Amino acid sequence: MIDHAPTYSAFRTPLAMAGVDFYNHHLVGLTWPYINCKGKQYHVTMLDQGWVCDCPGFNFYNKCKHITQVHEKVTAE
């Protein structure tokens, strides 16, 4: 985890997923780095409304595999 959150555009709507109560969650504000197979790094951040990611897929489709994988790790703890 890293302690700073990248800047996100206002048009990105956080993605709320089942299994986590995002409001007042102790991990809200934390960012997880995600490095893909080509070495490109993206950042997944937990907000009090849900997840956001700085990858192009989240920008266009409001969902991405990076969020899914981080969400699975958080809910498994």
DRENTORKOL-3810 file (N, C-alpha, C; in nm, 4 decimals):
REM DRENTORKOL-3810
@n.u->0.0838; n.v->-0.1177; n.w->0.0000; ca.u->0.0000; ca.v->0.0000; ca.w->0.0000; c.u->0.0880; c.v->0.1235; c.w->0.0000
@n.u->0.0369; n.v->0.2288; n.w->-0.0611; ca.u->0.1073; ca.v->0.3561; ca.w->-0.0578; c.u->0.0218; c.v->0.4559; c.w->0.0172
@n.u->0.0830; n.v->0.5580; n.w->0.0681; ca.u->0.0114; ca.v->0.6496; ca.w->0.1559; c.u->-0.0411; c.v->0.7747; c.w->0.0874
@n.u->-0.0298; n.v->0.7844; n.w->-0.0428; ca.u->-0.0857; ca.v->0.8998; ca.w->-0.1124; c.u->-0.1818; c.v->0.8510; c.w->-0.2203
@n.u->-0.2841; n.v->0.9298; n.w->-0.2426; ca.u->-0.3838; ca.v->0.8933; ca.w->-0.3427; c.u->-0.3639; c.v->0.9764; c.w->-0.4679
@n.u->-0.3642; n.v->0.9119; n.w->-0.5844; ca.u->-0.3563; ca.v->0.9871; ca.w->-0.7089; c.u->-0.4811; c.v->1.0735; c.w->-0.7263
@n.u->-0.4707; n.v->1.1727; n.w->-0.8100; ca.u->-0.5846; ca.v->1.2593; ca.w->-0.8379; c.u->-0.6787; c.v->1.1899; c.w->-0.9353
@n.u->-0.8068; n.v->1.1937; n.w->-0.9065; ca.u->-0.9069; ca.v->1.1319; ca.w->-0.9927; c.u->-0.9995; c.v->1.2377; c.w->-1.0485
@n.u->-1.0432; n.v->1.2175; n.w->-1.1699; ca.u->-1.1342; ca.v->1.3115; ca.w->-1.2345; c.u->-1.2733; c.v->1.3010; c.w->-1.1735
@n.u->-1.3456; n.v->1.4104; n.w->-1.1769; ca.u->-1.4786; ca.v->1.4155; ca.w->-1.1183; c.u->-1.5784; c.v->1.3268; c.w->-1.1918
@n.u->-1.5518; n.v->1.2927; n.w->-1.3193; ca.u->-1.6485; ca.v->1.2135; ca.w->-1.3942; c.u->-1.6416; c.v->1.0654; c.w->-1.3616
@n.u->-1.5440; n.v->1.0226; n.w->-1.2859; ca.u->-1.5355; ca.v->0.8828; ca.w->-1.2457; c.u->-1.6225; c.v->0.8595; c.w->-1.1231
@n.u->-1.7162; n.v->0.7684; n.w->-1.1339; ca.u->-1.8035; ca.v->0.7346; ca.w->-1.0226; c.u->-1.7435; c.v->0.6166; c.w->-0.9485
@n.u->-1.7225; n.v->0.6281; n.w->-0.8168; ca.u->-1.6676; ca.v->0.5150; ca.w->-0.7424; c.u->-1.7545; c.v->0.3907; c.w->-0.7566
@n.u->-1.6901; n.v->0.2761; n.w->-0.7640; ca.u->-1.7577; ca.v->0.1480; ca.w->-0.7822; c.u->-1.7742; c.v->0.0803; c.w->-0.6467
@n.u->-1.8984; n.v->0.0718; n.w->-0.5981; ca.u->-1.9280; ca.v->0.0026; ca.w->-0.4731; c.u->-1.9509; c.v->-0.1447; c.w->-0.5041
@n.u->-1.8837; n.v->-0.2315; n.w->-0.4295; ca.u->-1.8965; ca.v->-0.3761; ca.w->-0.4511; c.u->-1.9418; c.v->-0.4412; c.w->-0.3208
@n.u->-2.0136; n.v->-0.5515; n.w->-0.3324; ca.u->-2.0662; ca.v->-0.6228; ca.w->-0.2160; c.u->-1.9526; c.v->-0.6757; c.w->-0.1293
@n.u->-1.9796; n.v->-0.6846; n.w->-0.0009; ca.u->-1.8839; ca.v->-0.7431; ca.w->0.0912; c.u->-1.8050; c.v->-0.6422; c.w->0.1723
@n.u->-1.8169; n.v->-0.5131; n.w->0.1372; ca.u->-1.7444; ca.v->-0.4085; ca.w->0.2092; c.u->-1.8410; c.v->-0.2938; c.w->0.2392
@n.u->-1.8438; n.v->-0.2524; n.w->0.3650; ca.u->-1.9172; ca.v->-0.1324; ca.w->0.4029; c.u->-1.8189; c.v->-0.0163; c.w->0.3913
@n.u->-1.8243; n.v->0.0563; n.w->0.2819; ca.u->-1.7244; ca.v->0.1585; ca.w->0.2525; c.u->-1.7332; c.v->0.2792; c.w->0.3451
@n.u->-1.8503; n.v->0.3115; n.w->0.3908; ca.u->-1.8672; ca.v->0.4297; ca.w->0.4746; c.u->-1.7967; c.v->0.4084; c.w->0.6084
@n.u->-1.7013; n.v->0.4921; n.w->0.6407; ca.u->-1.6218; ca.v->0.4857; ca.w->0.7633; c.u->-1.5368; c.v->0.3593; c.w->0.7757
@n.u->-1.5060; n.v->0.2930; n.w->0.6648; ca.u->-1.4184; ca.v->0.1754; ca.w->0.6672; c.u->-1.2776; c.v->0.2204; c.w->0.7058
@n.u->-1.2059; n.v->0.1388; n.w->0.7815; ca.u->-1.0732; ca.v->0.1787; ca.w->0.8293; c.u->-0.9688; c.v->0.1886; c.w->0.7175
@n.u->-0.9967; n.v->0.1360; n.w->0.5989; ca.u->-0.9035; ca.v->0.1434; ca.w->0.4871; c.u->-0.9358; c.v->0.2548; c.w->0.3875
@n.u->-1.0420; n.v->0.3307; n.w->0.4121; ca.u->-1.0791; ca.v->0.4405; ca.w->0.3221; c.u->-0.9634; c.v->0.5393; c.w->0.3123
@n.u->-0.9299; n.v->0.5752; n.w->0.1904; ca.u->-0.8213; ca.v->0.6686; ca.w->0.1650; c.u->-0.6900; c.v->0.6015; c.w->0.1281
@n.u->-0.6798; n.v->0.4711; n.w->0.1483; ca.u->-0.5580; ca.v->0.3993; ca.w->0.1116; c.u->-0.5578; c.v->0.3634; c.w->-0.0357
@n.u->-0.4398; n.v->0.3588; n.w->-0.0919; ca.u->-0.4215; ca.v->0.3267; ca.w->-0.2328; c.u->-0.3314; c.v->0.2054; c.w->-0.2457
@n.u->-0.3722; n.v->0.1114; n.w->-0.3313; ca.u->-0.2944; ca.v->-0.0085; ca.w->-0.3595; c.u->-0.2359; c.v->0.0027; c.w->-0.4995
@n.u->-0.1048; n.v->-0.0146; n.w->-0.5142; ca.u->-0.0466; ca.v->-0.0155; ca.w->-0.6484; c.u->-0.0746; c.v->-0.1499; c.w->-0.7149
@n.u->-0.0974; n.v->-0.1477; n.w->-0.8438; ca.u->-0.1205; ca.v->-0.2696; ca.w->-0.9207; c.u->-0.0332; c.v->-0.2605; c.w->-1.0454
@n.u->0.0555; n.v->-0.3560; n.w->-1.0615; ca.u->0.1443; ca.v->-0.3569; ca.w->-1.1781; c.u->0.1007; c.v->-0.4690; c.w->-1.2716
@n.u->0.0699; n.v->-0.4332; n.w->-1.3961; ca.u->0.0231; ca.v->-0.5344; ca.w->-1.4907; c.u->0.1409; c.v->-0.6111; c.w->-1.5509
@n.u->0.1116; n.v->-0.7060; n.w->-1.6375; ca.u->0.2151; ca.v->-0.7934; ca.w->-1.6938; c.u->0.3150; c.v->-0.7175; c.w->-1.7827
@n.u->0.2777; n.v->-0.5988; n.w->-1.8302; ca.u->0.3683; ca.v->-0.5197; ca.w->-1.9132; c.u->0.4484; c.v->-0.4189; c.w->-1.8310
@n.u->0.4294; n.v->-0.4201; n.w->-1.6990; ca.u->0.5037; ca.v->-0.3310; ca.w->-1.6117; c.u->0.4384; c.v->-0.1965; c.w->-1.5865
@n.u->0.3191; n.v->-0.1734; n.w->-1.6413; ca.u->0.2476; ca.v->-0.0474; ca.w->-1.6201; c.u->0.1833; c.v->-0.0503; c.w->-1.4816
@n.u->0.2014; n.v->0.0573; n.w->-1.4061; ca.u->0.1456; ca.v->0.0630; ca.w->-1.2715; c.u->0.0183; c.v->0.1460; c.w->-1.2687
@n.u->-0.0848; n.v->0.0909; n.w->-1.2055; ca.u->-0.2113; ca.v->0.1608; ca.w->-1.1821; c.u->-0.2343; c.v->0.1670; c.w->-1.0322
@n.u->-0.3253; n.v->0.2525; n.w->-0.9900; ca.u->-0.3525; ca.v->0.2713; ca.w->-0.8480; c.u->-0.5013; c.v->0.2525; c.w->-0.8216
@n.u->-0.5329; n.v->0.1662; n.w->-0.7260; ca.u->-0.6708; ca.v->0.1417; ca.w->-0.6838; c.u->-0.6864; c.v->0.2053; c.w->-0.5456
@n.u->-0.7838; n.v->0.2919; n.w->-0.5316; ca.u->-0.8060; ca.v->0.3632; ca.w->-0.4060; c.u->-0.9454; c.v->0.3341; c.w->-0.3531
@n.u->-0.9532; n.v->0.3114; n.w->-0.2212; ca.u->-1.0825; ca.v->0.2936; ca.w->-0.1562; c.u->-1.1308; c.v->0.4295; c.w->-0.1063
@n.u->-1.2474; n.v->0.4704; n.w->-0.1536; ca.u->-1.3127; ca.v->0.5915; ca.w->-0.1064; c.u->-1.4338; c.v->0.5511; c.w->-0.0227
@n.u->-1.4942; n.v->0.6450; n.w->0.0459; ca.u->-1.6102; ca.v->0.6088; ca.w->0.1274; c.u->-1.7351; c.v->0.5795; c.w->0.0438
@n.u->-1.7273; n.v->0.5987; n.w->-0.0890; ca.u->-1.8384; ca.v->0.5618; ca.w->-0.1783; c.u->-1.8080; c.v->0.4351; c.w->-0.2575
@n.u->-1.6840; n.v->0.3862; n.w->-0.2556; ca.u->-1.6470; ca.v->0.2674; ca.w->-0.3325; c.u->-1.5031; c.v->0.2782; c.w->-0.3825
@n.u->-1.4727; n.v->0.1979; n.w->-0.4836; ca.u->-1.3384; ca.v->0.1905; ca.w->-0.5405; c.u->-1.3232; c.v->0.2807; c.w->-0.6619
@n.u->-1.2016; n.v->0.3336; n.w->-0.6817; ca.u->-1.1644; ca.v->0.4018; ca.w->-0.8054; c.u->-1.0268; c.v->0.3521; c.w->-0.8482
@n.u->-1.0012; n.v->0.3561; n.w->-0.9785; ca.u->-0.8733; ca.v->0.3140; ca.w->-1.0341; c.u->-0.8343; c.v->0.4155; c.w->-1.1409
@n.u->-0.7049; n.v->0.4352; n.w->-1.1585; ca.u->-0.6600; ca.v->0.5330; ca.w->-1.2579; c.u->-0.6282; c.v->0.4708; c.w->-1.3937
@n.u->-0.6765; n.v->0.3489; n.w->-1.4181; ca.u->-0.6531; ca.v->0.2838; ca.w->-1.5474; c.u->-0.7548; c.v->0.3309; c.w->-1.6516
@n.u->-0.7228; n.v->0.3157; n.w->-1.7798; ca.u->-0.8160; ca.v->0.3564; ca.w->-1.8860; c.u->-0.9479; c.v->0.2779; c.w->-1.8831
@n.u->-0.9428; n.v->0.1517; n.w->-1.8459; ca.u->-1.0660; ca.v->0.0711; ca.w->-1.8409; c.u->-1.1670; c.v->0.1270; c.w->-1.7434
@n.u->-1.1211; n.v->0.1673; n.w->-1.6261; ca.u->-1.2133; ca.v->0.2265; ca.w->-1.5294; c.u->-1.2655; c.v->0.3599; c.w->-1.5792
@n.u->-1.1805; n.v->0.4341; n.w->-1.6471; ca.u->-1.2200; ca.v->0.5631; ca.w->-1.7011; c.u->-1.3353; c.v->0.5496; c.w->-1.8009
@n.u->-1.3303; n.v->0.4474; n.w->-1.8859; ca.u->-1.4321; ca.v->0.4307; ca.w->-1.9895; c.u->-1.5500; c.v->0.3443; c.w->-1.9481
@n.u->-1.5263; n.v->0.2414; n.w->-1.8661; ca.u->-1.6318; ca.v->0.1439; ca.w->-1.8353; c.u->-1.6771; c.v->0.1449; c.w->-1.6896
@n.u->-1.6116; n.v->0.2237; n.w->-1.6058; ca.u->-1.6409; ca.v->0.2321; ca.w->-1.4633; c.u->-1.6281; c.v->0.0967; c.w->-1.3916
@n.u->-1.5415; n.v->0.0103; n.w->-1.4447; ca.u->-1.5063; ca.v->-0.1151; ca.w->-1.3795; c.u->-1.3740; c.v->-0.1609; c.w->-1.4389
@n.u->-1.3004; n.v->-0.2414; n.w->-1.3621; ca.u->-1.1737; ca.v->-0.2929; ca.w->-1.4125; c.u->-1.1292; c.v->-0.4118; c.w->-1.3294
@n.u->-1.0376; n.v->-0.4902; n.w->-1.3833; ca.u->-0.9891; ca.v->-0.6088; ca.w->-1.3139; c.u->-0.9012; c.v->-0.5728; c.w->-1.1957
@n.u->-0.8406; n.v->-0.4553; n.w->-1.1977; ca.u->-0.7551; ca.v->-0.4134; ca.w->-1.0866; c.u->-0.8378; c.v->-0.3966; c.w->-0.9595
@n.u->-0.9526; n.v->-0.3316; n.w->-0.9733; ca.u->-1.0432; ca.v->-0.3145; ca.w->-0.8591; c.u->-1.0915; c.v->-0.4500; c.w->-0.8106
@n.u->-1.1299; n.v->-0.5375; n.w->-0.9021; ca.u->-1.1796; ca.v->-0.6699; ca.w->-0.8638; c.u->-1.0757; c.v->-0.7462; c.w->-0.7828
@n.u->-0.9517; n.v->-0.7428; n.w->-0.8255; ca.u->-0.8472; ca.v->-0.8179; ca.w->-0.7557; c.u->-0.8149; c.v->-0.7580; c.w->-0.6190
@n.u->-0.8094; n.v->-0.6261; n.w->-0.6077; ca.u->-0.7853; ca.v->-0.5641; ca.w->-0.4775; c.u->-0.9048; c.v->-0.5885; c.w->-0.3853
@n.u->-1.0257; n.v->-0.5784; n.w->-0.4381; ca.u->-1.1467; ca.v->-0.6020; ca.w->-0.3583; c.u->-1.1469; c.v->-0.7442; c.w->-0.3012
@n.u->-1.1082; n.v->-0.8406; n.w->-0.3834; ca.u->-1.1032; ca.v->-0.9800; ca.w->-0.3372; c.u->-1.0031; c.v->-0.9955; c.w->-0.2232
@n.u->-0.8902; n.v->-0.9286; n.w->-0.2317; ca.u->-0.7892; ca.v->-0.9370; ca.w->-0.1249; c.u->-0.8402; c.v->-0.8725; c.w->0.0038
@n.u->-0.9067; n.v->-0.7575; n.w->-0.0091; ca.u->-0.9587; ca.v->-0.6869; ca.w->0.1091; c.u->-1.0686; c.v->-0.7672; c.w->0.1777
@n.u->-1.1583; n.v->-0.8265; n.w->0.0997; ca.u->-1.2681; ca.v->-0.9028; ca.w->0.1602; c.u->-1.2218; c.v->-1.0364; c.w->0.2148
@n.u->-1.1065; n.v->-1.0860; n.w->0.1725; ca.u->-1.0549; ca.v->-1.2125; ca.w->0.2239; c.u->-0.9867; c.v->-1.1970; c.w->0.3596
@n.u->-0.9543; n.v->-1.0714; n.w->0.3965; ca.u->-0.8832; ca.v->-1.0479; ca.w->0.5234; c.u->-0.9741; c.v->-1.0622; c.w->0.6426
END
